Amino acid sequence: MTLELQNVILEMIARGEALHLTLERLCLEVEALVPEVVCSVLSVDRGHLHPLAGPSLPDTYSAALENLAIGPLIGSCGAAFRTEAVTVTDIENDPRWANFKHLALPLGFKACWSTPICSGDRVVATFAFYFRQSRGPSDPERRIVDACIHLCAIAIEREERVRERQRLTYIDVLTGLPNRAKFRAFLSEQAEREEGGWGVLLADLDNLKAVNDTFGHGAGDELIQVVAKRIALVAGGGRAFRIGGDEFAIVVERNSNSLLSMLAARILGAIKENADCCGHVIVPGATLGGCLAGPGETPDQVRQCADVALYHAKERSRGHFIEYSAGLGTAFTRRFRAIRDVSLALAENRVHAYYQPIVQLETGEVVGFEALCRMATPSGEIIAAANFHEATKDAHVAAELTQCMLLRVASDMRAWLDSGLPLQHVGINLSAADFHAGHLQERLCTVFADAGVPLKHVILEVTESVYLGQRDHVVADEIQSLRNRGIRVALDDFGTGFASLTHLLTVPVDIIKIDKSFVERLVPGDGAVIIVEGVLSIANKLGLRVVAEGIETDAQLDQLLSFGCKLGQGYLFSKAVDRDAATSLLARHGQHPEFESLPLRA
């Protein structure tokens, strides 16, 4: 009979049945084997008892035992305290039952035998027999209980393993807060419970990288832990989550007394208190974005809007809170889409270098190219960089994009040189992110050295807004270092950003590229005529080369030639073309090196 009992319970454990259902089935099976007893199982957690199974006991009886502290005088359940079996054959008169006999006697129970259930050296539960006679257990009953204790231990240990897996699945190890997976699940539950009015706050630490770099990652980890505790204390009720390295989320209840802005202010106030991290006094800072859910909005929509608000705050109001509003997300949605599209194109090898020729205006000979980034869609359509420019504002994507272009351009240039084509130079565009990502000079020189392309063939094109729009000296210092290595630098889109004619006296560049917005206005009576003529005159006297961009008509060409402009590019000569077409242009129209128009130094 005991073997049959074991098979029934072990099968339930193997199927993953709920612990309380398994143990209730165990009790019922035992009571069927021994009709004169009633069984119960109580779990032990942190020194307190909790009813797990007692299908034949009244609910009121089980409820009276809930959260009862273990000790020597708590009936037969003192077995949990003593870690050994306790047999009471006279409940009415035994002092251990003095405070509980009023519960047992009305049910006809006169005796109780309780045995501890252990997992390793821990008591995890007790298994009890209640008797309606004043007696202890018989030998057959002892054998049944021995089997039951073993089965209970197996079931409880399995349950603990399941709970630990769930804990690891849904809890962030460093902070003890619920993690991203739990956040997503909680959001879905919130949306099901409440139609609208609830909200999401996202908080991003402002200075974690600086702390890690200055004081070490140990201090950074302690900072995260401190901030996590402060956020959780303000949010309350298990509504704070750590969803990334330095990012937290808070789900705000519907009809909460705290509006998003009020709660955000409290969180910011709590976070900014001084913190001791590995012996260093650190003043934490955070930026918050949030969104209130509207009727019918999905959790993903609310979270994405909170994301938009957070990114907006990080760019426009770091250290503060911004709440999402209609229209706020237009630019950021465009950026997110561009980042996603470019990242996917990079992964799928769909980013290509196209080349627009730079020509000698008098002869139409090709003296070089500007390399332009193009992205192919999955269907094969070629997309110009202007359509995914927003992606380059993401430092990671910008760095990957530039690295991809450098590798492709260097490979193409090596192929042209190996073919004996009259290649003079190729211009490559750089963004602000390329300079601030670090190691730009090393990356550039390594790529072209590996390809065997001399740096004299390379021109870096930097827009005015990148070169002159930075408050620090990172870009200028890096450009000077690159020029010292023999790489020429062109100031791109001249006239559209921060540059003025006085900058030509101080900015270390080799080439000026006049923006197409001036070239297209080269008509009699337009002020652009005077500006372009003046720039050409000053640049030539300063020894700077000039390239006119966006030449589309013969009239524009004639006007530029009359000013003494020697170099240009635009649709009048050729649009940007792929590598094969560029190869053909070089073969047919390339200017021989002895007539090179862009010397290393003017």
C-alpha angles and dihedrals in degrees: 000000000000090000091053090050091051092050092052094050097040089053090054091049091049091051090053096242116177112277096238092050091050093050093044088054088050091053093048092048091051093047088053089053093045107028095183095064136071118210133211137174123206122189121220117219123170093336097313134103126235125182111245102169137000108137094172095048122090115255090239090059094050092045090056090060096049113123092355111163113240119242143137095277104049099105119264089330086083080096086086089056098041094039089224136086117283121203120192113183096178113043093174095060106023110107091219089067097043094110096039108036091094086067098047105036097062087056090057095251113147102166138025133194118194127186126191119240111214135198107194105315094336127098103224100170147346129239115210137192117201115203129199089208127063097254146106129241123294122228093258089050090051090054091050092049091048088057092045093051090053092049092047091051091052092048094046094046090051090050090051091051091050091049091048091052089050090048092052090046095052106025128078107232097212099050105019089232122130110271136227094282091053090046091057092047092047091050091054091049090048092052091050093050098045129035095209146325097078118110149196129233121194121197125194122190112238102204109032095113091050090050092049092048095045105036103016135256092286090066090044091054091050090050090054090050093049093049091046091056092048094049092046091050092054096039095044129180099064091294098126120089137181104223101170145359096295101359128101134184132207124194111212119212122239113260088014114168087233118071116211093262093048093048091045090053091052092049093048090049092050094046098051096062113113115272130202108222117177090332095311123114107229129180105214120215133190141181120217136202127179148174135201115222116244125208111291096009116138123230090250092054092050093047092048091051090050087051090053091050091049094051090046090052092048091054100038109021112019113187093027140080129258124187119214117254133176111283094020092100100051097093094037093048087053090050094047090051092048092049091049093048095047093045090053092046091052091050091049095045094245098133114101140179117240122188130219112195122237108213141198099249096214096052106019090233117152111244097171148326140252109224111224126191117240130181124208117215119225087260092054100256113144114230123200120232092248088070094059101028091120089070091066089067086073105084095212095049092043091053092049092047093050092046090051091050093047092053094047095045093046090051092049093047091051090051091051092048091048089051091055093242117158096254113169106167146334123211119220123196120229129195131212089256090060091060096044095045089074135230092057094146092049093048094048096046093045094052095050094040091052089050092046094239115146113233091235087078093057128089121182115212115207124177122231092247091057097041101040103019096073120099092209130060097243096108097040093047092048092049091051090051091050092050089051087058091056099262115135121224128212123200101224128208091014112196098028102082138023103324125108131178090266090061089065087071095056110023112095103227135130102207137032120207111202109219120248091239088074096041094054089055095057095124128123113281096018117123090225088075091063093044095050092045090049094049091050092049095048094043093051091050090050091051094248121140118231129211119190113215130209100023106173108155138050089236091059091047092051092049092051092048089052088056091052096254109159105182135047148145136208147112091293086075104023143321119235109292136191124262096271094051091045089053089054092049091052092048094050104032108016115134114235114252094242087067093048109162098198111054120193090255128013 
